[in-house]
């Protein structure tokens, strides 16, 4: 019953964000090594909030 309701409500042909990102990265030739290099250079510190004063 739940599966029937879920199928009826779910939009046809929807693309999930993970699938889209995977498709795009394959298209431009991004590899796991590239992602690891980007992650290694990423600053893990939290961003400083903007001040409007």
N, C-alpha and C positions, 0 to 999 in steps of 0.2 A: 504494500500500500504506500509506504513512504517513498519508495523508489518511483512509483507512478506519479505521485504528486511532485516530487523533485524534478522529474523529467518534464512534466507539464509546465512548470514555472520557469525552469532554466532557459535562458535565451539561446536560440539556435545560432550556431556558428561563432559563439563568443571565443575570444582568444585570451588565455590567461597570461598574466604579466611575465611569469617565469618562462613560458613557452616563447613569448615575444623576445625576451632578452636573450634566450638561448639561440633563437633563429638569427637575430641580428649579429651576435658575437661570431657565429659560424660564418655568416656572410662576409664579415670583414677580416676573418682569419685570426680572431683572438684565441689564444691558447691558455691552458691552466697556468703555464709559466708566466705569461703576461699578467694574469690576475694576481699571482703570488707576488710579482715584482711591484705591482701597484699597492697591494696590501702592506708590503714591507715598508713602503715610503709614506704610508698614511699616518697622520698625526692622531693618536688615540685620545688626546685631550679634548675635553668639551669646548665648544665654541663659546666665546665671550658674548653675552647678550648685548644688543645695541642699546644705547642710551639716548633718549630723546630730550634730555635736559641740557 
